[in-house]
Amino acid sequence: MFEIMDESSGKLLGIRAKGIIKRTDYDELVPECEKLIKKEGSMSMLIDMMDFKLEAPSAWRADFHFGHEFHNKIERMAIVGDRWWEDWMTDFCRHFYAQQAKYFHTSEMADAWNWLREGQEQAA
């Protein structure tokens, strides 16, 4: 499931990926992103991967469509976690999910939020 983080504000959307991500989880995430982009014109996103287990194969198509639909609308994406493959995944995100993407270790959560906010200040 995706859980919206309390720190979300303005153009910044923080989500926690928890447990097993299913196709239906995108049915909730996509409207949130659409609403934010309609209001703000674009967005930046933080994804907290600490409680993420895996994405069900049935969700892969929805995930692909998410990237296709929002790639040009997500200015920055911060991936926060503590597993080696999450750092690798950030490279993937640069090409398919966001204009810029950066990996942060879980101990750097505040730095991730600051990087996203810095991007908003530069755009203003």
N, C-alpha and C positions, 0 to 999 in steps of 0.2 A: 504494500500500500504506500501511497504518498501522503505525507502529512505536512501541511503548511506550517512553517516556523513563525513564531511570534515576532521575530526580528524583521520580517518582511515589511517593506514600506515603500511608497512611491513606485519607482520602476524596478525595485528589487524584490524578487520572489525567492524565498528560501524554502526548500522542501527536504524532508527526510525520506529517504527510500528505506522502507522497513519490511523485513521478511521477504516474502516472494512477491514480486511485482507481476500482476496479472493484466490481461487486456482491459478488463473493466476499470482498472486504476487510471488508465489513460482517458477513459470516458469522463472522469472527474478532473483530471489535470488540464486537459485541452481547453475546456471552457474557462478555467481560471486564467490561463495564459491569453486566450483570446480577449477576455474582458480587460486584462491589464494592458495589452497592446492597443486595444481600441481606445482606452483612456490615455495612455502615455505615448503611443506611437512605436515604442520598442521596450525592451526589458533586459534585465540582467538576472542571472539565476545562480543560486548556490544549491548544490546537491550534497547533502550529508549522507555518506555511505556507511556510517558506522554500524547500523543495524540491518543493512542489506544482506540478503542471503543469495538470491538469484532472480533472474527474470524468466518466467515460464515461457516456453517456446510459443505458446499461443499469443503472447504479448509482443513478439518480435516485429510483426507487421505494424502494429500500432506504434511501436517505438520508432521504426523506420519512417512512418508517416509523420510522426511528431517532428523528427529532425528535418524532414523535407518541408513541412509546412512552416516551421519557425526559424530555420537557420538564419535567414536574413533579418529576423526581428529580434534575435537574442544577441545583444552586443557582447556581453561577457558571461562566461560560465565558470564558476569555481567548483571544483570537485574536491570534497573534503573526506579523507579516509585514512586508513593506515595499512593498506595492502598494496604490494608492488604493482599488481595489475590495474589498480585504480589510476596510478600515475600514467601507465601506458594508455589507458582508456581516455585520458585527457587529451592525448595527441589525436585520437580518433575523433573526439568531440570538436576539435578545431576545424575539422574538414566537413563535418556533417550536422552539427548541432548549434554552433555558435560562431560568431565572427572571431572571438578570442576565447581561449580556455586556459585555465591554469590549475595545477594540482596543489593542494595544501594538506599537510599532515593534520590529523585531528587536534594536535596541540596548537595549531595555527588558525583555529576557527576565527578569531578576531581579525587576523591578517587577511583572511579570505573576504570577510565582510568589508574591510577597509579597501581592499583592491577593487571590489565591485563599486563601492561608493566613489572611489577615485575616478573610475571610468565615467560615472554619472557627472562628476564635476567637470571633467575634460569635455564632455559632450555639451555642457551648458554654455 
